[in-house]
């Protein structure tokens, strides 16, 4: 497995210490654990604040997870491309005939371990519909979706619920959204998606 910021010797230990310190100082807790599975899509919601990324890093280091994220291919060119690979980035080339989903499915199949993180809302602003790329990647790659709920009211990130896509996409999306029903994120002023939206 390629070395990333999440498994770099010494540095990952130091960053894990500061991540746990950050969570304690700001009163956040992590409930649950990531499943012992080699590949899955990790979705986190609701995404309501720029602070979500900092919180995400804190949770990832706390869980000792080696995760990946999608980035446009141009970011991975020299001279700084190595940095984005090191941060866990997976390049997406929009010029390829393959779409984003197909590229991520291929990346999953080429990897022994593949934990891809995605915010299904695609933005920290209110949206009435999720972007369903996460679902199609999971379905086509034959891997599950793991739920990470950002509960701003309780200052808790609940993680670990595993969902395996079925042949009924509409029912699956409703079930996945149901895990987040009524949850308010870091910024309580942002309305969260309800099942009726």
Backbone as a ProteinNet text record, in pm:
[ID]
protein_1_A
[PRIMARY]
XXXXXXXXXXXXXXXXXXXXXXXXXXXXXXXXXXXXXXXXXXXXXXXXXXXXXXXXXXXXXXXXXXXXXXXXXXXXXXXXXXXXXXXXXXXXXXXXXXXXXXXXXXXXXXXXXXXXXXXXXXXXXXXXXXXXXXXXXXXXXXXXXXXXXXXXXXXXXXXXXXXXXXXXXXXXXXXXXXXXXXXXXXXXXXXXXXXXX
[TERTIARY]
84	0	87.9	52.9	130.2	121.9	234.8	237	155.7	70.3	-7.9	11.5	-46.1	-37.6	-94.9	-187.3	-256.2	-175.9	-71.2	8.6	158.8	197.6	339.5	395.2	500.5	557.2	589.6	567.3	592.1	493.5	487.6	399.2	253.8	209.8	70.5	41.1	138.3	120.3	105.8	191.1	185	52	12.3	-113.8	-233.4	-224.9	-332.4	-345.7	-232	-233.9	-305.5	-269.4	-331.1	-478.5	-513	-652.9	-737.9	-688.2	-762.1	-769.8	-662.1	-662.3	-766.1	-772.7	-871.5	-1013.3	-1041.5	-1175.7	-1212.5	-1117.4	-1145.4	-1165.8	-1080.8	-1089	-1221.4	-1272.7	-1396.4	-1519.3	-1498.9	-1611.1	-1674.6	-1603.6	-1659.1	-1618.7	-1709.5	-1683.8	-1707.6	-1642.5	-1663.1	-1723.8	-1837.8	-1905.9	-1900.4	-1851	-1844.7	-1707.1	-1696.2	-1570.5	-1598.8	-1498.3	-1511.2	-1513.2	-1588.2	-1593.4	-1460.3	-1433.4	-1311	-1332	-1339.5	-1360.9	-1253.5	-1205.4	-1096.8	-1140.6	-1268.1	-1313.8	-1455.6	-1476.4	-1611.9	-1610.6	-1730.5	-1749.2	-1796.2	-1723.1	-1757.8	-1824.2	-1952.7	-2023.6	-2049.7	-2025.4	-2047.3	-2144.9	-2240.2	-2340.7	-2403.5	-2469.5	-2483.1	-2357.1	-2332.6	-2216.9	-2266.3	-2240.1	-2299.1	-2197.4	-2067.6	-1970	-1832.3	-1750.6	-1611.2	-1534.3	-1582.6	-1517	-1535.3	-1626	-1648.7	-1521.2	-1438.5	-1316.2	-1218.1	-1206	-1117.9	-1168.4	-1299.4	-1359.7	-1337.9	-1354	-1332.1	-1190.4	-1090.7	-952.5	-932.4	-992.5	-981.7	-1038.7	-1154.6	-1219.8	-1138	-1086.9	-1010	-883.4	-812.2	-691.7	-727.5	-837.7	-882.7	-909.1	-967.6	-1002.5	-885	-773.7	-655.2	-688.7	-765.5	-809.6	-720.1	-701.4	-625.1	-724.2	-770.2	-880.3	-833.3	-922.5	-895.7	-1007.9	-975.8	-1075.6	-1051.6	-1152.8	-1140.5	-1091.1	-1003.9	-955.3	-936.4	-949.7	-932.7	-789.2	-774	-645.4	-534	-567.8	-465.7	-388.5	-453.3	-387.9	-271.1	-273.2	-176.1	-56.9	-47.7	65.6	183.4	303.3	421.7	408.7	471.2	565.8	503.9	373.6	314.7	218.1	213.9	121.8	141.9	269.3	299.4	226	209	146.2	1.6	-70.3	-210.8	-226.6	-132.9	-132.3	-107	-11.6	24.7	-92.2	-174.3	-291.2	-406.2	-387.6	-491.8	-575.9	-532.6	-611.4	-610.5	-722.6	-735.2	-773.8	-688.2	-717.8	-836.8	-917.7	-1031.2	-1007.1	-996.2	-970.2	-1101.5	-1150.8	-1279.8	-1270.4	-1148.5	-1130.7	-1141.8	-1134.8	-1143.6	-1285.3	-1292.8	-1425.3	-1498.7	-1420.4	-1480.9	-1533.2	-1647.3	-1699.7	-1635.4	-1673	-1618.8	-1644.2	-1764.7	-1799.7	-1710.7	-1696.7	-1615.8	-1470.6	-1416.8	-1278.3	-1259	-1356.1	-1344.9	-1363.9	-1451	-1468.5	-1338.2	-1274.1	-1146.8	-1039.8	-1036.1	-939.1	-962.9	-1089.2	-1122.7	-1074.3	-1097.5	-1060.6	-909.5	-835.6	-689.5	-625.1	-703.4	-649.2	-686.2	-593.8	-623.7	-712.7	-690	-771.5	-814.8	-941.6	-996	-1110.5	-1082	-1185	-1197	-1304	-1324.2	-1425.2	-1386.1	-1474.4	-1545.3	-1675.1	-1756.9	-1862.8	-1882.4	-1995.8	-2107.4	-2212.8	-2314.6	-2388.6	-2387.1	-2453.4	-2372.2	-2239.1	-2153.4	-2125.3	-2183.7	-2167.2	-2210.3	-2160.4	-2203.4	-2334.4	-2384.7	-2512.3	-2627.5	-2745.9	-2862.6	-2889.1	-2914.7	-2956.4	-3077	-3165.2	-3283.1	-3257.5	-3151.1	-3118.5	-2970	-2937.1	-2797.7	-2741.3	-2610.2	-2540.6	-2521.6	-2557.4	-2564.1	-2441.5	-2333.6	-2211.6	-2162.9	-2171.6	-2125.6	-2197.1	-2327.2	-2407.2	-2368.5	-2352.9	-2319.8	-2179.8	-2086.7	-1952.6	-1961	-2031.3	-2044.8	-2112	-2220.1	-2296.6	-2214.1	-2148.2	-2072.8	-1944	-1888	-1765.6	-1795.5	-1923.1	-1960.4	-1911.5	-1910.7	-1864.9	-1973.6	-1972.1	-2078.6	-2057.4	-2160.8	-2157.5	-2154.6	-2065.6	-2057.1	-2099	-2179.8	-2243	-2164.2	-2143	-2084.1	-2177.9	-2243.2	-2343	-2279.8	-2283.4	-2228.1	-2341.3	-2348.5	-2454.8	-2404.9	-2432.2	-2383.9	-2445.9	-2570	-2638.8	-2574.9	-2541.3	-2479.2	-2326.8	-2271.2	-2125.8	-2067.1	-2123.4	-2082.6	-2083.5	-1984.7	-1984	-2008.8	-2123.5	-2159.1	-2124.4	-2048.9	-1991.2	-1998.4	-2007.2	-1994.5	-2110.4	-2227.2	-2340.2	-2306.9	-2322.5	-2287.5	-2413.9	-2414.6	-2529.1	-2480.6	-2540.2	-2506.6	-2613.9	-2575.9	-2674.1	-2745.9	-2873.7	-2955.1	-2986.6	-3086.6	-3128.3	-3231.9	-3271	-3372	-3308	-3261.6	-3188.2	-3273.7	-3397.4	-3482.8	-3501.9	-3528.1	-3545.3	-3415.2	-3304.1	-3173.7	-3143.3	-3163.7	-3134.5	-3222.9	-3348.9	-3439.3	-3390.5	-3344.9	-3294	-3169.5	-3077.8	-2954.8	-2986.3	-3073.8	-3110.6	-3178.1	-3246.7	-3317.6	-3222.6	-3098.1	-2998.7	-2971	-2987.8	-2955.2	-3078.3	-3195	-3319.9	-3319.9	-3344	-3356.3	-3224.4	-3111.2	-2981.2	-2941.2	-2891.7	-2842	-2689.8	-2623.9	-2479.2	-2409.9	-2284.4	-2203.9	-2268.4	-2323.2	-2389.8	-2541.2	-2602	-2745.4	-2836.4	-2783.2	-2867.1	-2894	-2819.8	-2839.6	-2943.6	-3052	-3156.3	-3101.9	-3134.7	-3089.1	-3199.1	-3158	-3251.8	-3345	-3472	-3566.6	-3613	-3675	-3720.1	-3830.4	-3896.3	-4004.5	-3955.2	-3826.1	-3774.9	-3779.8
-119.3	0	124.7	223.1	345.1	419	483.9	562.8	690.1	719.7	843.1	914.4	1032	1107.8	1028.9	936.2	863	744.7	702.7	590.1	616.6	744.6	779.8	759.6	679.9	656.1	786.4	787.2	899.5	1013.4	1062.7	1175.6	1141.2	1022.7	985.4	976.4	931.4	923.9	1063.3	1155.2	1293.8	1358	1340.2	1398.5	1336.9	1209.3	1143.4	1204	1234	1298	1432.9	1514.6	1646.6	1636.6	1534.4	1514.5	1483.3	1394	1359.5	1479.4	1558	1678.4	1776.9	1794.6	1884.7	1841.5	1712.7	1663.3	1689.1	1665.3	1687.4	1835.6	1919.7	2063.3	2123.2	2073.7	2129.8	2046.5	1947.8	1874	1771.9	1730.6	1632.7	1491.2	1398.3	1256.5	1174.8	1060.8	967.3	840.6	802.8	682.1	576.4	458.4	349.9	335.8	239	210.4	180.5	198.7	157.3	5.1	-51	-197.5	-253.3	-376.9	-443.4	-501.6	-411.8	-448.7	-382	-448.8	-389.9	-275.1	-275	-173.1	-128.9	2.3	56.1	205.1	259.6	403.5	461.1	559.3	623.3	756.8	768.8	894.7	965.2	1095.6	1176.7	1289.6	1309.7	1415.5	1441.5	1554.5	1663.7	1749.1	1802.8	1887.8	2030.9	2105.6	2239.2	2348.7	2313.6	2412.8	2381.9	2486.3	2466.1	2389	2393.7	2321.4	2170.4	2128.8	1984.6	1912.9	1979	1914.8	1893.3	1993.2	1979.5	1868.7	1867.1	1762.2	1625.1	1618.8	1494.4	1441.6	1530.6	1487.2	1436.8	1507.2	1463.6	1324.1	1299.9	1168.6	1059.7	1088.4	990.2	950.6	1049.6	1017.5	943.9	983.9	915.6	767.8	739.1	601.6	523.5	591.6	530.3	471.7	548.3	501.9	558.9	481.9	526.1	544	667.4	692	764	765.5	831.9	930.4	1025.3	1120.6	1144.4	1194.1	1223.3	1365.9	1382	1514.5	1523.6	1643	1656.7	1622.9	1562.3	1506.7	1610.3	1735.1	1839.4	1858.9	1830.2	1846.9	1749.7	1640.6	1533.9	1541	1651.2	1671.2	1729.5	1717.5	1776.6	1929.2	2001.1	1947.9	1905.4	1929.5	1903.4	1785.6	1711.5	1599.3	1497.9	1476	1378	1411.7	1544	1585.8	1539	1549.9	1510.7	1358.3	1287.3	1141.1	1105.6	1173.6	1148.2	1176.8	1275	1307.8	1209	1111.3	1011.4	1037.7	1129.1	1164.1	1058.2	1047.5	961.4	1052.3	1062.6	1156.8	1114.8	1212.8	1191.8	1276.6	1212	1281.3	1299.3	1422.6	1450.2	1443.6	1435.7	1427.3	1283.3	1187.2	1046.8	1012.5	912.7	867.4	801.5	743.9	687	799.1	779.6	877.5	863.4	954.2	953.9	820.8	770.2	644.5	531.1	520.8	412.8	422	545.4	562.6	519.3	549.7	510.5	359.9	301.6	156	88.1	139.7	82.9	97.9	215.5	238.6	141.9	115.3	20.3	-119.7	-160.9	-296.3	-315.8	-207.6	-216.7	-214.8	-183.9	-167.9	-285.6	-323.5	-426.5	-369	-239.9	-171	-37.7	-4.6	113.8	169.2	275.9	346.2	485.4	508.8	635.7	719.5	841.4	930.2	1026.5	1042.1	1129	1199.2	1329.3	1401.9	1399.4	1323.2	1305.3	1431.4	1533.1	1658.6	1735.9	1715.1	1780.6	1927.1	1981.2	2121.7	2137.7	2245.9	2271.2	2348.4	2391.8	2463.1	2363.1	2410.3	2322.8	2273.3	2145.4	2087.1	1997.3	1991.7	1907.4	1764.9	1746.6	1613.3	1585.5	1464.1	1423.4	1391.8	1404.3	1350.2	1200.9	1118.6	974.4	898.9	972.4	906.2	802.5	834.9	741.6	607.6	614.1	492.2	410.3	477	405.4	344.8	413.8	357.1	230.5	239.3	123.1	6.8	37.4	-66.6	-134	-54.7	-110	-178.4	-134.7	-196.5	-316.7	-332.5	-444	-427.9	-303.8	-277.4	-202.3	-208.3	-144.4	4.9	67	206.5	207.1	286.6	299.8	441.3	452.3	577.7	649.4	781.2	866.2	984.2	989.7	1091.9	1202.7	1326.4	1441.2	1508.1	1477.5	1527.6	1650.9	1769.9	1893.3	1923	1883	1910.3	1834.5	1708.1	1625.2	1634	1704.5	1710.8	1570	1491.5	1352.5	1310.4	1231.3	1167.7	1019.6	972	830.7	757.9	653.4	592	439.8	374.1	229.1	151.4	215.9	145.2	107.5	-21	-70.9	-97.9	-49	-73.4	-132.5	-244.3	-309.4	-276.1	-212.3	-178.6	-302.5	-283.4	-392.4	-360.7	-426.5	-399.7	-288.2	-231.7	-126.5	4	84.5	205.6	304.6	326.7	423.7	385.8	260	213.5	224.9	194.5	203.5	346.1	442.3	582.1	629.5	588.6	626.3	568.8	444.3	380.7	452.1	485.8	554.3	692.3	766.8	899.4	890.9	782.4	765.3	766.4	721	724.2	867.4	963.3	1102.8	1187.9	1127.3	1201.7	1284.1	1415.8	1504.2	1547.8	1504.9	1540.3	1680.6	1758.2	1892.7	1888	1947.9	1942.6	2044.5	2075.4	2168.8	2307	2350.7	2480.2	2459	2485.8	2457.2	2544.2	2650.5	2738.9	2679.6	2575.7	2512.4	2401.4	2413	2311.2	2181.5	2073.6	1946.1	1877.4	1788.7	1714.5	1630.1	1631.6	1539.2	1444.5	1337.3	1238.6	1293.3	1400.1	1457.3	1553.6	1595.8	1692.5	1635
0	0	0	-81.2	-86.4	46.1	81.4	203.8	183.7	279.9	278.3	410.3	419.8	544.5	662.4	631.8	737.8	791.4	718.3	768	761.6	747.3	748.9	889.5	905.7	1039	1110.8	1238.6	1329.2	1304.2	1181.3	1152	1179.8	1139.3	1162.2	1312.2	1390.3	1535.6	1595.1	1549.4	1597.8	1559.5	1435.1	1389.2	1461.1	1492.9	1566.6	1705.8	1767.9	1900	1892.5	1793.4	1781.1	1740.9	1663.1	1624.7	1747.3	1831.4	1953	2047.7	2052.3	2135.4	2083.9	1951.9	1890.8	1927	1914	1944.4	2090.1	2180.1	2322.9	2353.9	2297.6	2326.5	2281.3	2169	2115.4	2152.4	2239	2295.3	2203	2097.1	2004	2042.8	2018.1	2044.7	1917.7	1912.7	1802.6	1860.8	1807.8	1855.2	1745.4	1779	1682.4	1620	1531.3	1462.2	1315.4	1233.9	1095.4	1089.2	997.5	987	937.4	975.1	933	792.9	696.5	556.9	471.6	368.8	288.6	199.5	158	63.9	97.8	97	111.3	79.8	60.1	41.1	174	225.2	351.6	321.9	354.5	331.2	463.4	463.4	582.4	554.4	644.8	629.8	767	783.6	688	679.4	561.6	535.5	535.2	644.2	660.5	688.5	699.2	741.7	683.5	669	629.5	735.7	859.7	968.9	956.6	870.9	853.2	810.5	728.2	680.2	795	882.4	998.1	1090.1	1110.8	1192.2	1128.6	997.4	923.6	946.6	935.1	956.4	1099.4	1194.8	1333.3	1353.8	1294.9	1308.4	1239	1119.7	1044	1118.1	1171.9	1249	1378.3	1441.9	1562.5	1534.3	1419.3	1383.1	1322.4	1300	1239	1101.5	1026.2	894.2	785	680	563.6	449.5	431.2	339.3	213.1	113.5	-13.1	-45	-130.7	-178.9	-326.9	-395.4	-537.7	-560.2	-659.8	-695.8	-846.4	-901	-1045.8	-1084.2	-1198.3	-1241.1	-1243	-1274.3	-1285.1	-1154.6	-1041.6	-911.9	-894.1	-967.2	-945.5	-1041.6	-1116.9	-1206	-1128.1	-1183.6	-1121.9	-1122.2	-1027.8	-929.9	-796.2	-776.6	-644.9	-643.2	-753.2	-760.1	-650.5	-613.7	-508.6	-378.9	-351.1	-226.3	-218.2	-329.2	-329	-323.5	-386.6	-369.9	-223.8	-162.8	-23.4	70.4	33.6	115.7	95.8	5.7	-17.4	-140.7	-225.2	-342.3	-451.2	-518.8	-637	-752.6	-855.9	-965.7	-1050.1	-1086.4	-1177	-1301.1	-1415.4	-1541.4	-1615.7	-1619	-1683.4	-1835.6	-1889.7	-2034.3	-2084.8	-1993.1	-2032.9	-2076.8	-2164.3	-2207	-2090	-1998.8	-1877.5	-1789.1	-1728	-1634.4	-1498.3	-1408.7	-1272.7	-1203.2	-1215.5	-1149	-1198.2	-1329	-1386.3	-1342.5	-1334.5	-1291.6	-1147.2	-1061.4	-921.1	-903.6	-984.2	-979	-1019.7	-1122.7	-1167.9	-1060.4	-994.2	-886.8	-771.8	-741	-635.3	-669.6	-793	-833.5	-837.7	-859.9	-865.8	-728	-624.4	-489.3	-400.1	-313.3	-212.8	-103.6	-72.5	27	-33.2	-14.2	-80.6	2.9	78.1	154.6	94.6	20.6	-48.8	27.7	64.8	140.3	46.6	69.5	-15.7	70	44	102.8	-1.1	19.4	-84.4	-123.9	-38	-74.9	-178.2	-179.6	-276.6	-248.1	-142.4	-105.7	39.2	102.9	241.3	245.5	130	124	114.8	146.4	141.2	-0.7	-12	-139.8	-113.9	-211.6	-195.3	-242.3	-320.7	-370.1	-351.3	-316.7	-306.6	-444.5	-456.1	-572.2	-547.8	-644.2	-621.8	-672.7	-701.6	-745.7	-646.8	-517.1	-414	-425.2	-453	-461.3	-584.1	-697	-820.1	-814.4	-747.3	-730.1	-645.4	-533.4	-445.2	-516.6	-585.9	-654.7	-763.4	-847.6	-960	-916.6	-804.2	-753.6	-664.4	-627.5	-540.6	-398.8	-349.8	-213.3	-136.5	-4.1	73.3	95.5	147.5	190.9	343.2	400.7	546.5	584.4	687.4	726.1	835.3	816.6	920.3	941.3	1056.9	1087	1170.3	1118.1	1189.3	1267.4	1395.7	1481.6	1556.1	1498.9	1557.9	1693.1	1711.9	1838.6	1953.5	1930.4	2034.1	2031.8	1931.5	1911.2	1906.3	1818.5	1806.5	1660.8	1622.5	1491.4	1513.8	1465.2	1480.5	1350.9	1364.6	1246.4	1255.3	1139.2	1138.8	1081.3	1062.4	1003.5	859.7	825.5	692.1	611.9	488.2	400.8	269.3	229.7	104.5	0.9	-109.1	-213.4	-265.9	-298	-352.6	-499.1	-552.5	-690.9	-699.3	-584.8	-581.6	-535.6	-630.5	-596.2	-518	-558.9	-490.6	-344.4	-319.1	-180.8	-103.9	-170.6	-104.5	-61.1	-150.5	-118	-3.5	-5.2	103.9	235.8	234.1	355.8	406.5	315.1	355.1	411.7	344.1	394.7	531.2	554	680.4	800	778.7	886.8	931.8	840.2	868	898.2	897.6	913.9	1042.7	1029.3	1144.3	1205.4	1152.2	1208.8	1164.8	1259.3	1232.4	1238.2	1139.3	1131.4	1219.8	1186	1264.3	1267.7	1153.5	1145.4	1154.1	1269.3	1286.6	1202.1	1143.3	1061	923.8	886.8	757.2	770.5	695.9	698.7	638.8	703.7	651.6	571.7	483.6	398.6	484.6	449.9	508.9	400.9	440.8	343.1	253.1	298.8	219.5	113	119	20.2	-119.8
[MASK]
+++++++++++++++++++++++++++++++++++++++++++++++++++++++++++++++++++++++++++++++++++++++++++++++++++++++++++++++++++++++++++++++++++++++++++++++++++++++++++++++++++++++++++++++++++++++++++++++++++++

